[in-house]
Amino acid sequence: MQIFTKRAYKPVSNQDGYRILVDRLWPRGLSKERIKIDEWLKDVAPSEELRKSFHLEEISWEEFEREYLIELEKHKDRLKSLIKFHQKENITLLFSSKDEEKNNATVLKKYLETLEYDN
């Protein structure tokens, strides 16, 4: 299994595997048919307060990353189950941000790669 991140607006690929939208808000202008997601984990996305603080540049990328990792701890068991269930296929975390390096999906990817689960 590999975990990828990808802008939700990019075309579906065979390597995507299980496609998960990881934003709290639905990507503007995208239909359900076009995005082709398998699951929407909006409750695992950054809190509204954290998302807005970063978007308005009230906090730095480093602060956003640190705070989001703390929020992700609340979902640790659910995320471990997700990784275990999909361990034989790729997972693609879809996001709508224009910044392909500094977004919640990249933080979530790093977090998922650190999780240990029982086989």
C-alpha positions as MATLAB code, in Angstrom:
seq = 'MQIFTKRAYKPVSNQDGYRILVDRLWPRGLSKERIKIDEWLKDVAPSEELRKSFHLEEISWEEFEREYLIELEKHKDRLKSLIKFHQKENITLLFSSKDEEKNNATVLKKYLETLEYDN';
ca = [
       0.000    0.000    0.000;
       1.062    3.513   -0.770;
      -0.590    6.725    0.362;
      -0.827    9.574   -2.120;
      -2.163   13.116   -1.951;
      -3.860   14.703   -4.926;
      -5.865   17.795   -5.752;
      -9.514   16.816   -6.081;
      -9.668   18.630   -9.428;
      -7.111   16.337  -11.081;
      -8.304   13.365  -13.164;
      -8.854    9.941  -11.633;
      -5.941    7.547  -12.157;
      -5.645    3.753  -11.942;
      -2.945    4.147   -9.256;
      -5.299    6.134   -6.972;
      -6.857    3.082   -5.364;
      -9.235    4.028   -2.544;
     -10.075    7.735   -2.959;
     -10.845    9.729    0.198;
     -11.899   13.369    0.283;
     -10.265   14.859    3.385;
     -11.682   18.394    3.331;
     -14.485   19.635    5.566;
     -16.076   21.490    2.622;
     -17.037   19.995   -0.734;
     -14.668   21.185   -3.517;
     -16.260   24.101   -5.346;
     -17.592   23.252   -8.792;
     -17.014   19.470   -8.628;
     -19.840   16.981   -9.086;
     -19.938   13.644   -7.269;
     -19.599   11.905  -10.622;
     -16.453   13.814  -11.557;
     -14.599   13.486   -8.246;
     -15.333    9.746   -7.842;
     -14.638    9.399   -4.126;
     -14.989    6.218   -2.113;
     -15.287    7.998    1.226;
     -15.539   11.534    2.606;
     -13.792   12.002    5.956;
     -14.945   15.538    6.688;
     -14.819   14.981   10.456;
     -11.083   14.147   10.171;
     -10.399   17.416    8.335;
      -8.996   20.345   10.336;
     -11.507   22.101   12.569;
     -13.233   25.143   11.082;
     -11.295   27.406   13.464;
      -7.916   25.926   12.517;
      -8.702   25.950    8.793;
      -9.748   29.606    8.874;
      -6.760   30.676   10.980;
      -4.371   29.159    8.453;
      -6.286   30.424    5.417;
      -6.302   33.982    6.829;
      -2.573   33.658    7.636;
      -3.173   34.212   11.350;
      -0.979   31.186   12.054;
       2.082   29.783   10.286;
       2.283   26.506    8.388;
       4.260   25.025   11.286;
       1.578   26.047   13.796;
      -1.153   24.665   11.543;
       0.680   21.359   11.178;
       1.292   21.053   14.933;
      -2.329   21.866   15.831;
      -3.772   19.578   13.162;
      -1.659   16.655   14.375;
      -3.149   17.199   17.838;
      -6.654   17.152   16.336;
      -5.869   13.944   14.436;
      -5.101   12.120   17.686;
      -8.866   12.200   18.420;
      -9.392   10.029   15.321;
      -6.445    7.683   15.797;
      -8.442    4.443   16.205;
     -10.643    5.185   13.202;
      -7.636    6.035   11.035;
      -5.793    2.884   12.140;
      -8.822    0.819   11.103;
      -8.938    2.580    7.745;
      -5.273    1.818    7.061;
      -5.653   -1.794    8.160;
      -8.750   -2.361    6.021;
      -7.042   -0.911    2.909;
      -3.539   -2.273    3.484;
      -3.544   -4.153    0.173;
      -4.429   -1.170   -2.036;
      -3.300    2.396   -2.554;
      -5.036    5.238   -0.775;
      -5.313    8.715   -2.294;
      -6.168   11.639   -0.033;
      -8.028   14.271   -2.039;
      -7.931   17.967   -1.159;
      -9.083   21.168   -2.841;
      -6.322   23.588   -1.803;
      -4.303   25.176   -4.606;
      -1.127   24.676   -2.543;
      -0.110   21.090   -3.236;
       2.558   21.015   -0.512;
       1.063   22.914    2.416;
      -2.399   21.485    2.966;
      -4.206   19.230    5.395;
      -3.815   16.135    3.167;
      -0.010   16.274    3.383;
      -0.207   16.428    7.185;
      -2.719   13.585    7.268;
      -0.520   11.493    4.963;
       2.474   11.907    7.292;
       0.280   11.012   10.245;
      -1.117    7.883    8.576;
       2.381    6.723    7.674;
       3.363    6.795   11.345;
       0.398    4.746   12.587;
       1.009    1.184   13.614;
      -1.798   -1.313   13.443;
      -2.216   -4.968   14.260;
      -2.182   -7.288   11.239;
];
